[in-house]
Amino acid sequence: MGAICNFSYNIYSAAAFCTFCKGFSYGSVGTKTANFLDPSLTFTGSAFYLGESTMTVPMKVSGTIIGYQLANCEGG
């Protein structure tokens, strides 16, 4: 209590066991669509802890998201 708490966590591929599987994630930017998104994101932030049961922490996001347009794939 009364201290600055630092937070950090990572998000990696939603389907690490199957790098090119359909149905796990998808997205679009403008007219471009990706069947599969492969993220590598890091969230970091800090907040002053007042002893309450919850905290609001502003987070900074850094990393990359690669989108794949899959061809000749089954599933999904």
KAZINOR-V626847 format. One record per residue. OMEGA is omega in whole degrees, 0 to 359 (999 if undefined). NEAR is the number of other C-alpha atoms within 10 Angstrom. Layout:
omega & near
OMEGA & NEAR
OMEGA & NEAR
//
This chain:
omega & near
180 & 9
182 & 8
174 & 10
177 & 11
178 & 13
181 & 11
176 & 13
174 & 12
184 & 10
171 & 13
177 & 12
185 & 13
179 & 18
182 & 16
183 & 16
180 & 10
183 & 8
187 & 10
183 & 14
178 & 17
175 & 19
173 & 18
179 & 11
179 & 16
175 & 17
178 & 15
178 & 12
174 & 11
184 & 7
181 & 5
181 & 5
180 & 9
177 & 13
178 & 15
183 & 19
177 & 23
180 & 23
185 & 21
169 & 17
188 & 15
175 & 15
177 & 16
178 & 15
178 & 15
177 & 14
179 & 16
178 & 15
183 & 14
182 & 16
180 & 12
180 & 10
182 & 7
178 & 6
177 & 8
171 & 13
185 & 9
173 & 15
185 & 11
172 & 14
180 & 11
175 & 13
178 & 12
182 & 11
170 & 12
179 & 13
178 & 11
179 & 18
171 & 16
187 & 13
179 & 13
178 & 7
180 & 4
175 & 9
176 & 8
177 & 6
999 & 9
//
